[in-house]
Amino acid sequence: HTAALDLLQHCIFCSSHRSVRVAARSLAHALARRLPGDELAGTGNSASGDAAEDTAETTQQQESSGETSLSSTAMANPPPGVILVATAMGPAGTISNDQHFLDDQHLEEDAVPSWAEFYHELLNELGVPPETKDDAETLVTLANFEQKAPLLAEHAHVCIVSRSNPNAEADQGADAPPAPVDCMAVPAAWNRFTDSVLGGQDTDPVQLALIHAAEDDVDIGAEEYVNDPRKRGQAVLISRRSIRQSSRVQNWAQAVSAAEEAGAAAVIVFNNLDGMEPFRMGLFGELAPSIPAFMVSGAHGSALTAAAATGCSVWIHRSLPNHQQGPQLIGTQPLPWPLTGGRFPADVAQAWSLLEALSAHEPDVQAELESLLDRMNVPEKRVWLTRRLVRHHRSQQAPDGGLQEPPLAFVEGDRSLPPRGQLTAVRRQMCEATGLGADDLCGEFEVRFKDEQGVGSAVMREWIDMVARETFLHPSHRLLRSYDGRQTFWPDPAAPFCNPHWRIDYEGLGRLLGLALWHSCTLDLPLHPHVCALLFGFDRTTMPCSSLAEVDSELERTKVRWLLAHPVAELGFEMPFSDSLGSDDARQDVGSSPSSSYAAVGGGSQSSSSRSLPALVRRTADRVPGDARVWPGDEILHVGAAEVALGDCECEELVNDINKNEFVKRLTEWRLFGAIERQIEAMAVGLRRVVPESVQSELRSLLPPTELARLLSGLGEIDVDDWERHCAYAQGLQRDSAVVTWFWRTVRGWSTSPEEVVRLPQLLQFVTGSARVPVGGFSELVGFNGAKHPFTLSKGTYLLPQSLPMAHACICTLDLPPYEDFETCQAKLNQTLLLGRAHFDEAAGHVDD
């Protein structure tokens, strides 16, 4: 995606083909259209405004831009009883909230057309009418978009009118009608070839009775359907589902032809399948009907169905394309994109990316970019961050604006190394300016594991997680610690006192965080939002500060709260005016003694018992410089029960009833800021190698610290329902296939077992390379090169019934063998995770896995 945008920016947008830029802006506006429900739930930094305000604003925009196609008389004096107005290509407005239609979504796909059918549909959707009868119809292309696309810009408006007052338009004394609600009504591809009673651009709208037969009443195209006299000369309402269920018709063109045979003057199809959004109906090689047809959304189909049941009529007005319309300037309202609707998904992030690439050549799109940013949610802002970083680093790598080969950073990972060896490997990279310590991390970053053949995005994601877990999260290294059961992590306050290399270690951590952001990886290292606020430079005077209770609830409850509520004498012992640096009993590696562990990490010869911190350390005087940049480095000092003095004299002092309030104040200040500020400064040095201050400044205005933390580390829990809901199936597997049913039965069994719930992140990492779900859930799962890719179950046709499943982690796909029963499927999945965590590489030799 990024490469394609770079190609557009450098090779197309800057060319002499101005029509290409017109088309790009048109496509961006189509991608940015609002969908049903967008106005009902907030997006971006704040919730959407009131529906009435949105409607008024949209109407004002339409009137000012000339997008509205109703005749001036109809708009100035809309008929009483109007409850719906539909427009094809104008700015999208609010959609009425019909809960039944919004919830009843069937995720079905149209049958894949043949190449001939596809060509006919493309010709009908993108074909430009010939100038003379002898000329052939031409397709709209990027090169002729500016001249030809306006010829396809047909508009349609539908108004529901009460049958009890058919002449309401002339009744000036009637009560003022309710404000119209805008929606999309997309004309069929063949409409521009039809001549009907509906008239054209300069005619008044025609009133027709609205006829709708329930889906179970009659089969479309059946004899009784065609012979129904009620349809003659009227508008027929048809649901998309009834076309799908019909045994007589196979597509929209045949359904409309059946209504035409029954004498209908027009057809309105409402989409009650898939996303329920209207789109342009094509012919698929059928003969074009002689009557026009229009598609509306499923939500508005509900309103039309209710109107038909009460005997209402509809006004239908067409605004036909103006063949004399000249080229439209880029600075005005963009031309409508010919292909829209339910089969053309809206995507605000993609729209922003396209306009961002265009902005280098069309500076006037900045206002539109800011508007799209306001609509983005957190996953979409990840796309913004990626594009913003690409723009910054590509300009640094190629100042002349060319497409130069990006620099390469290479890492050979070693799974066999213990945690202390992983720390040494990171220090070596930092000292030698390779891998994580490379001068430029934003080129190509390639990871291979020793004695393994795999390479690609998933291998890199797995290496990033391994380094986070075994280098920075391992308790023996005293770099990060948790106060909430390892849900979130903070820099260890003891590091500047016990680690002679704490600066290089924390700089490496900052680089790892930046690398994860650059590659859109979800890092298995959840930092506390307060740490993220300090790391990304939020102003301490305005940032939402955490309380001591949020940092360490046990300390606040058992020490601070009790101390403020009781006399110090009731403690029964003398409390020092200091704070513990935390016990390091957990530093011992499994199967090794403390001394051998510490010596191996530091590379020194002295045992840990001879190199320990004093019982009381001073905040400034006893802090080690930490700027030694060597590997493997000196040993980490034993912390034990050491405490840091919080008083001014930084010597032994006791808490009493007079100074206990001051003690609580200094303890809070120390935990929230003083204990971590030096470590965060070192982390920020590494982070800025990827996310410069200019980008961080913009990021602070878009995301609060809580959302920044989620952007880095995703979601802490795995929702199996969300996982299954966003799973795709390939190679013949379906949701109800036996092996699929057994797979989800096994996964759900793990989720309900306290002993086996750990298998969920193991399975996720085995298939995707990452153990955590990205912010936004499984719909935002990242695959090859940081692009979104759904979790996919595929039929392993090449695998035997007793084989293990095969993962293609770069595309988040798991091949399932044809297991014969649930027990075999469950056993093989459990075995896969056991062997996978033991670095079993059944796919050795497949470099793309």
Sequence and secondary structure as in RCSB ss.txt:
>XXXX:A:sequence
HTAALDLLQHCIFCSSHRSVRVAARSLAHALARRLPGDELAGTGNSASGDAAEDTAETTQQQESSGETSLSSTAM
ANPPPGVILVATAMGPAGTISNDQHFLDDQHLEEDAVPSWAEFYHELLNELGVPPETKDDAETLVTLANFEQKAP
LLAEHAHVCIVSRSNPNAEADQGADAPPAPVDCMAVPAAWNRFTDSVLGGQDTDPVQLALIHAAEDDVDIGAEEY
VNDPRKRGQAVLISRRSIRQSSRVQNWAQAVSAAEEAGAAAVIVFNNLDGMEPFRMGLFGELAPSIPAFMVSGAH
GSALTAAAATGCSVWIHRSLPNHQQGPQLIGTQPLPWPLTGGRFPADVAQAWSLLEALSAHEPDVQAELESLLDR
MNVPEKRVWLTRRLVRHHRSQQAPDGGLQEPPLAFVEGDRSLPPRGQLTAVRRQMCEATGLGADDLCGEFEVRFK
DEQGVGSAVMREWIDMVARETFLHPSHRLLRSYDGRQTFWPDPAAPFCNPHWRIDYEGLGRLLGLALWHSCTLDL
PLHPHVCALLFGFDRTTMPCSSLAEVDSELERTKVRWLLAHPVAELGFEMPFSDSLGSDDARQDVGSSPSSSYAA
VGGGSQSSSSRSLPALVRRTADRVPGDARVWPGDEILHVGAAEVALGDCECEELVNDINKNEFVKRLTEWRLFGA
IERQIEAMAVGLRRVVPESVQSELRSLLPPTELARLLSGLGEIDVDDWERHCAYAQGLQRDSAVVTWFWRTVRGW
STSPEEVVRLPQLLQFVTGSARVPVGGFSELVGFNGAKHPFTLSKGTYLLPQSLPMAHACICTLDLPPYEDFETC
QAKLNQTLLLGRAHFDEAAGHVDD
>XXXX:A:secstr
 HHHHHHIIIIITTSS HHHHHHHHHHHHHHT   TTTTTS BTTB    HHHHHHHHHHHHHHHT   S HHHH
HS  TT   EEESSS        HHHHH           HHHHHHHHHHHHEE  SSTTS  EE  TTTHHHHGG
GG  EEEEEEE TT TTGGG TTS       EEEEEE TTGGG   TT  TTS  EEEEEEE  TTT  TTSHHH
HT GGGTTSEEEEEHHHHHH SS  SHHHHHHHHHHTT SEEEEEE STT        TT    SS EEEEEHHH
HHHHHHHHHTT EEEEEEE   TT     TTSS    SS STTS   HHHHHHHHHHHTTT GGGHHHHHHHHHH
  HHHHHHHHHHHHHHHHHHHH TTS      EEEEEE TTS HHHHHHHHHHHHHHT GGG S SSSEEEEEET
T    SHHHHHHHHHHHIIIIIS GGG SEE SSSSSSBEE TTHHHH TTHHHHHHHHHHHHHHHHHTT   S 
 B HHHHHHHTT  TTTS    HHHH HHHIIIIIIHHHHS GGGGSS  BSEEE    GGG  TTS HHHHHHH
HH  SS GGGSB  SEE TTTT        SS     B TT EEE SSS S  B  TTTHHHHHHHHHHIIIIIT
THHHHHHHHHHHTTTS HHHHHHHHHH  HHHHHHHHH BSS  HHHHHHTEEEETT  TT HHHHHHHHHHHHH
HT TTTTTHHHHHHHHHHS SSB TT GGG B GGG B  EEEEE TTS TTS  EEEGGGTEEEE   SSHHHH
HHHHHHHHHHHHTT  TTTT TT 
